[in-house]
Amino acid sequence: MSTPHAELPPVEIRRLGSVTVATLLDKRVLGARATALFEDHLMPEADALAGDGLVIDFSRVTYFGSDSFGRLVLLAGRVDRSGGWLTLCHVDGKIREVFRVTRLDTRFDIADDLATAIGSNRPTEPG
C-alpha cells in the first residue's frame, strides 16, 4: 500500500504568460523521484517550449543529487534545441556553490528570485 506522499508529483508546473514555471516540491532531489521529475515532467516541458522560457524554482530544495546535475545539463540541451531559454531561481547557497565549483554557473542563468527570472530573461539574438 503506497503512502499519500508517494503519489504526489515532484513538481508543480504553471504557465505565467509565455513562461513555464516548474517549482520543485521535494527538499531532496535525487534517486527515482529525480528520474521521474526530469523524464516525466521537465523534459516534456522543455520539448514543448518553442521559443518560450522555462524557469525552475528551487525554493524548497536543500539537496540536489549529483545525478540530478547531470539530468539538468541534459534538460538545458533540450531547452536549447527547442529554441527556448532556461533560468533557475531561489537556488540554495550550498547548491549554488556546487554550480560555481563545477563551473556549471557558466552554463546556467541563476536568478535570485522568480520575478527576476521571469522579467530579465528573454531570448537574445546570437552575436
N, C-alpha and C positions, 0 to 999 in steps of 0.2 A: 504494500500500500504506500503510495507516494504522499509526501507531505505537501501542504498547500504552497510552501515556499518553492519547492522544486518545480512547480508548474508556472511560476511567474517568469515572464521573459526577462532576459538580462539587460534589456534596453527599452527605453521609451522613445519612439520616433514621432516627430511632429513637423509640420511644414509652417514656416514663417515667411510668407511671400515666396521668393524663389530659392529660399534656403531650407534645407532639411537639417533639423537639429536632432541629434541622437544623444540622449542622456543615458550614460552607463549607470545601471542601477545597483550593481554589486560593488561592495567595498574592495573585494579582491578579484581581479580579472585574471584567471588562469584556468588551466585544465579544460575539461569537457565543456563547461559553460562558456569559456572564452572561444572555443571552437564554434559552438553554436552562435555566439554573439557575432562573430565575423562571417561564418559561412551562411547562416540562415537569415541574418538581419542586415549587417553592414555592407557586405559585398553586393547583394541585390540593389541596395540603395545607391551604391557607387555606380553600378552599371546603368541606372536609370537617370543619372544627373543631367545629361545632355546640356552641359554648359552651366548648370546651376551649382550652388555651393552645398557642401556638407560640413557641418560643424559637429564635432564630437565633444560633448560636455563631460569632463572628468570630475565634476564637483563632488561626487560621492566616493570616488576611487582613492584608496590609500595604498594599494599594492597592485602593480601591473607586471605580470609574469614575463620572463624573458621570451617565451613562445609568443606572447601577445605582441611584443615589439616587432617580431618578425611578421606576424599577420598584419600589423599596422602598416608596415612597409609595403606589403603586397596590396593592401587596400589603397594606399596612395597611388600605386601604379594603375590600379583600376580607375581611380578618380581621374588621373591624368588622361588615360585612354578615352574616357567618356567626355573629355573636354571641360570637366568641372574643376572646382577648387575645394581644397580641404583645409580646415583650420581646427586646431584643438584648443579648448579653453578650460579654465579652472583646474590646471594641472598642478597637483600637489608638489611641494618643494622637493621631496625625495625623488619623486618620479621625474620631475623636471631636471634634476641633477643627472639622472641616468641618460636623459636625452642629451645633455651637454657633454658628458664624459664620452659617450659613444658617437658624438658628433651628429646624432640624428636631429639635433636642434637646427642644423643647417638644411635639413630635408623637410621639416615640418614648420608651418606657421603656428605659433603658440601664442594665444591671446590671454590676457589676464581674466577677462570676463566675457559673457555671452554677447552683450551689446557691442563690445569692441570686435569680437569675432565676426559678427554679422555685418556690422557697419563699415568696417575698414577693409574688407576682403572682397574684391571683385576681380574678375578675370582681367589680366593685362595683356596687351599685345606683346608678342615676342620681340625682343630687341636687343 
